[in-house]
Amino acid sequence: MAWTDKVRSWDYDLTPVYGWFADIVEFHVQRTGWPAYIGIAAVIIVAGLVFKPTRPIFTFLLTNVINSLFSYAQIVGSLLTVHVLGGLWKLMLSFFHRARHWVKESITKRG
């Protein structure tokens, strides 16, 4: 008896559905490799957004994941900006001190 027949007879045992899904995932991963996981995740997200009863929870989860990714990108960007500007500031400070010593030496050589 296929899992669709069990669903039609109101037998909601998810073991055959899980087995069917695991077989499909294994087939696609063996066929295409790791990009299959991205496609499978996209199919699960789209399937969750298509059905009206599951749309709010998937919208909530998707929104939080996207917000977390943007927050992470902002934190990393700000930390990189601070490090780059700090390095530039140290470089400018060293140039200033070298120029100061150069001016001091050029004045003492003349006099």
VOPAGU-2260 file (C-alpha; in pm, 1 decimal, decimal comma):
REM VOPAGU-2260
SITE   aa  ch    i         X         Y         Z
SITE  MET   A    0       0,0       0,0       0,0
SITE  ALA   A    1     147,1     335,8    -106,4
SITE  TRP   A    2     154,1     631,3     130,0
SITE  THR   A    3    -109,0     809,2     -78,4
SITE  ASP   A    4    -344,9     516,4     -26,5
SITE  LYS   A    5    -286,0     537,4     349,3
SITE  VAL   A    6    -366,4     909,5     345,9
SITE  ARG   A    7    -683,7     842,2     147,6
SITE  SER   A    8    -788,3     586,9     407,9
SITE  TRP   A    9    -725,2     841,8     688,1
SITE  ASP   A   10    -416,5     658,6     812,8
SITE  TYR   A   11    -178,8     946,9     884,8
SITE  ASP   A   12     130,3     743,6     964,2
SITE  LEU   A   13     419,2     959,6     842,4
SITE  THR   A   14     674,5     677,5     826,6
SITE  PRO   A   15     604,4     593,2     458,1
SITE  VAL   A   16     605,6     962,9     368,9
SITE  TYR   A   17     941,3    1006,0     542,6
SITE  GLY   A   18    1078,7     700,2     361,1
SITE  TRP   A   19     957,5     834,3      26,9
SITE  PHE   A   20    1108,1    1177,2      97,6
SITE  ALA   A   21    1439,4    1025,1     212,3
SITE  ASP   A   22    1457,9     818,6    -107,9
SITE  ILE   A   23    1397,9    1127,4    -322,8
SITE  VAL   A   24    1658,5    1328,5    -132,2
SITE  GLU   A   25    1912,8    1047,0    -159,8
SITE  PHE   A   26    1848,5    1011,3    -534,0
SITE  HIS   A   27    1895,4    1381,5    -604,8
SITE  VAL   A   28    2201,5    1413,8    -382,1
SITE  GLN   A   29    2367,4    1119,1    -556,0
SITE  ARG   A   30    2272,6    1257,8    -895,6
SITE  THR   A   31    2370,8    1624,9    -855,9
SITE  GLY   A   32    2570,6    1646,4    -532,8
SITE  TRP   A   33    2548,2    1914,9    -265,4
SITE  PRO   A   34    2344,7    2166,5    -473,9
SITE  ALA   A   35    2052,8    1925,1    -438,6
SITE  TYR   A   36    2022,5    2029,9     -73,1
SITE  ILE   A   37    1963,3    2390,5    -182,8
SITE  GLY   A   38    1695,5    2279,3    -427,3
SITE  ILE   A   39    1529,8    2057,8    -167,3
SITE  ALA   A   40    1527,2    2341,6      86,4
SITE  ALA   A   41    1374,1    2572,5    -175,0
SITE  VAL   A   42    1103,9    2315,8    -254,6
SITE  ILE   A   43    1020,7    2275,5     115,5
SITE  ILE   A   44     999,8    2653,6     164,9
SITE  VAL   A   45     783,4    2702,2    -143,6
SITE  ALA   A   46     559,1    2411,9     -42,3
SITE  GLY   A   47     521,0    2566,7     302,1
SITE  LEU   A   48     432,0    2904,4     154,7
SITE  VAL   A   49     184,0    2763,7     -98,9
SITE  PHE   A   50     -51,9    2599,5     148,9
SITE  LYS   A   51    -263,5    2852,6     334,9
SITE  PRO   A   52    -256,7    2676,0     677,2
SITE  THR   A   53     124,3    2664,4     685,7
SITE  ARG   A   54     186,3    3005,9     527,4
SITE  PRO   A   55     201,5    3211,0     853,0
SITE  ILE   A   56     458,0    2986,7    1023,8
SITE  PHE   A   57     677,8    2964,6     713,5
SITE  THR   A   58     649,8    3340,0     660,8
SITE  PHE   A   59     750,6    3394,7    1023,6
SITE  LEU   A   60    1046,4    3156,0     997,6
SITE  LEU   A   61    1161,8    3291,1     662,5
SITE  THR   A   62    1137,8    3651,6     781,6
SITE  ASN   A   63    1340,7    3574,6    1094,0
SITE  VAL   A   64    1608,1    3387,4     899,0
SITE  ILE   A   65    1642,5    3672,0     648,6
SITE  ASN   A   66    1653,6    3931,9     928,1
SITE  SER   A   67    1921,0    3728,0    1106,8
SITE  LEU   A   68    2130,4    3709,4     790,3
SITE  PHE   A   69    2101,6    4085,0     734,6
SITE  SER   A   70    2191,7    4154,0    1099,1
SITE  TYR   A   71    2494,6    3926,9    1068,3
SITE  ALA   A   72    2600,9    4103,5     748,3
SITE  GLN   A   73    2563,5    4443,5     916,4
SITE  ILE   A   74    2769,3    4334,9    1217,8
SITE  VAL   A   75    3043,6    4187,7    1000,0
SITE  GLY   A   76    3040,6    4496,2     777,8
SITE  SER   A   77    3069,2    4732,7    1071,7
SITE  LEU   A   78    3351,9    4531,1    1228,5
SITE  LEU   A   79    3540,0    4523,1     898,6
SITE  THR   A   80    3485,2    4897,2     857,7
SITE  VAL   A   81    3623,1    4964,7    1205,5
SITE  HIS   A   82    3929,3    4749,3    1139,7
SITE  VAL   A   83    3995,9    4905,9     798,7
SITE  LEU   A   84    3954,7    5260,1     930,2
SITE  GLY   A   85    4173,7    5178,5    1231,2
SITE  GLY   A   86    4444,2    5046,9     999,8
SITE  LEU   A   87    4418,9    5355,1     779,0
SITE  TRP   A   88    4438,1    5578,0    1087,0
SITE  LYS   A   89    4755,9    5401,0    1203,5
SITE  LEU   A   90    4902,6    5435,1     854,3
SITE  MET   A   91    4821,1    5806,9     841,2
SITE  LEU   A   92    4966,6    5853,8    1189,1
SITE  SER   A   93    5290,6    5682,4    1087,7
SITE  PHE   A   94    5307,2    5899,6     772,0
SITE  PHE   A   95    5254,9    6208,8     986,1
SITE  HIS   A   96    5537,5    6110,9    1222,7
SITE  ARG   A   97    5770,8    6028,9     932,9
SITE  ALA   A   98    5690,8    6362,6     769,8
SITE  ARG   A   99    5749,1    6540,0    1101,0
SITE  HIS   A  100    6090,5    6373,1    1138,3
SITE  TRP   A  101    6173,4    6451,9     773,7
SITE  VAL   A  102    6085,8    6821,0     823,6
SITE  LYS   A  103    6287,1    6830,1    1146,7
SITE  GLU   A  104    6590,2    6672,0     976,1
SITE  SER   A  105    6566,5    6900,1     672,3
SITE  ILE   A  106    6553,8    7207,7     898,3
SITE  THR   A  107    6852,7    7093,6    1108,0
SITE  LYS   A  108    7059,3    7016,4     793,7
SITE  ARG   A  109    7012,4    7371,1     663,4
SITE  GLY   A  110    7105,4    7540,6     984,7
